[in-house]
Amino acid sequence: MYFAKMHGLGNDFIIIENLEENFLDYSKIATKVCNRHFGIGADGLLVVEKSDKADIKMLIFNSDGSQAEMCGNGIRCFAKYVYEKKIVSKNIIDVETLAGVLKAELRVINSKVDTVRINMGKPVIDKISSIYNSNLNNLNYDIKIDNKVFKASTILMGVPHTVIYVNEIDENEILFYGPKIEKLDIFPNRTNVNFVKIVDEKRIQVRTWERGAGLTLACGTGSCAAVVACYLNGLTYNLVNVELAFGKLKVEYIDDVYMEGPAEFICEGNFVL
Ligand SMILES: N[C@@H](CCC[C@H](N)C(=O)O)C(=O)O
C-alpha cells in the first residue's frame, strides 16, 4: 500500500488514501505502521477518504489504534497532501472530520504549500459532561495526584484537552503525571494532557501527553485549547505564539479558534498490509 510520511512541528503521521472506500481495518494498520521499531514509525495514521459534505474527508487514528475526532497538526499535513497530490485543486479546502467540517487555508509559494491556517471551530467550554464527569468549574479546578496539586482547565477542542499550568516544562514530570491524568475517572473518554508555561501575555510553551500516543513533540488541538484556557483565565491575550519543542504555532481565539503553522513531507513508499 502506498503511504507518505509527514510531520507538523515533529508530530508525525503516516498518510494513506482510500478513495475507493475499500474495507480496511484502519485501527490495525495504525498500530502496525506507527510502531517505531517494527513499522514505519509515527504518532498517528491519517486516512484520505471521499466526502459527501466537504471537499474531502480526514480520519485520524492514534499509534495505539484508537480513533480520535480531530488532529490539529494532522489536518495541516492532510491539507498540504491533498493539494500537492492534486486530489483537491483549491487553496481553501473544506475538510470533513469527526469533529465537523473545518476550513484549511493554504499559503502556496511556487506550487508548494508553505503554511496552513485552519479554522478549528469553537471550543466547547461548558456542557462537556461526555468528557468531564464532574460538576467542578472546568476552567479552573485542582487535580490532586499523590501529594501533588495541579491547577487545571478542561476544554473540548474537537478532542478532550486538559491544561495543566506549570512554572517550568519538565519532561520527567510529564512522563510521570501525563498518563495518570489521562486516565483519571473524571475523564470517561480519557484526555490529552497539556503542560503549559506562560512566558508572557503573547507567548506560552506547551508539551503534550497525548491520549493514544504518549509524549509528542507538538499538539495542534492542545495548543489551541491552551490558548483558549489561558485567555479565558486572564493569563494571556487572545493572539498567542505557542512554542513547542521544535517550532511555533500562531493561535488566535476570536469566537472561533484559528491555528497557523507548517507541514512537511518526510518520505513516501509502500508497505505490505
Ligand atoms: N496530535 C494531535 C491530536 C491527535 C489526537 C489525540 N491524540 C486524541 O486522541 O485526542 C493534534 O495535533 O491535535
The ligand as an ORCA input file, in Angstrom:
! r2SCAN-3c Opt
* xyz 0 1
  N      -1.596     15.447     17.766
  C      -2.901     15.883     17.579
  C      -4.034     15.249     18.328
  C      -4.226     13.753     17.963
  C      -5.388     13.081     18.660
  C      -5.214     12.891     20.147
  N      -4.096     12.070     20.489
  C      -6.504     12.330     20.752
  O      -6.670     11.103     20.882
  O      -7.371     13.123     21.112
  C      -3.028     17.367     17.304
  O      -2.060     17.934     16.748
  O      -4.070     17.945     17.551
*
